[in-house]
Amino acid sequence: MPSFQAYGGQQGRQFAQQCDALLVSRGFALRDRLVVAEVGVEIDRVALAPSGRPVWFEYKGSVQGARPGLMRTDTLKKAVANGALLRHLAEHPPYIVLTSHCPATGSGRAMLDAALDLGYFADVICVYDPAQTVRLDRL
């Protein structure tokens, strides 16, 4: 019987593959992960937009579960903390969260709206919503 953590890791890898495929389909050139040691943040994927502009992506999602993606407040808080830490840098590429699910209401939505208002993220995009993924074309 697989452990809960092993299953969660498998789900995370599957979601990362979906995110990578989405970015490639939008013309992004994928680069490696990046550790920003100055602030202790790991970037899930560095990619070059079709314009040649580097973009930092964080992947937060799953294809299963009762509260996938940013619906889990602990997952959302980690993304917010990373965005806040990156703001300490003098300059950095746009930091975008790709997620499977965004909170629509409640404290999760309030946290996400506050983080966006504070500029912690350049954008938060639900990868399963074509109306949102089109925003990748603007980078």
Secondary structure, DSSP 8 states (H G I E B T S, - for coil): ---HHHHHHHHHHHHHHHHHHHHHHTT-EE---EEETTTTEEESEEEE-TTS-EEEEEEE--SSSSS-GGGSHHHHHHHHHHHHHHTTSS----EEEEES----SHHHHHHHHHHHHTTS-SEEEETT-HHHHGGGGG-
